Amino acid sequence: MTRRARRTHNPAFEAKVALAGLMGEKTMVGLSQQFDVHANQINE
């Protein structure tokens, strides 16, 4: 298994993910798959 390089996300992307999380239309698993981030990152 290869390791993926650490990624940094711009504030616009972080805001989009945060708003999607606050809307509550999808589960954390659905959001993490949609935005390709770990569920713990969405919780933070």
N, C-alpha and C positions, 0 to 999 in steps of 0.2 A: 504494500500500500504506500503510495507516495504522499508526501506531505504537501499541502497547499500553502502557498506563501500567505503571510498575514495581510489581510486587506484592511484598508481604511475606507470609511464611508463618509460621503460629504453630508453636510447638514440637511440638504434638501431630501436626500434619500432617507435619512433618519426620521425626518418629520413625516414623510409619507408612510413609513412603517408604523410610527407611533399613532398616527391618525387612524390607520387601518385597524390597529389593535384596540383603540378606544371605541370604534364603531361597534365592535362586537359581532360582526356578521360572520366571521370565521373563527375557528379554534386556533390555539397557538400553533398546533401542528400544521394546520393549513396555511397560516401566515408564514411560518418558517420555511415551508416548501415553496411558497409563492415568491418570497423575497430572497431565498437561498441564504438564510442566516439561522443560527441556532436559536431555539426557543428561549434560552436564558438571556440572550441578547435582547430579545423583544421585551422580556420582563423588566430588564434594567431600564 
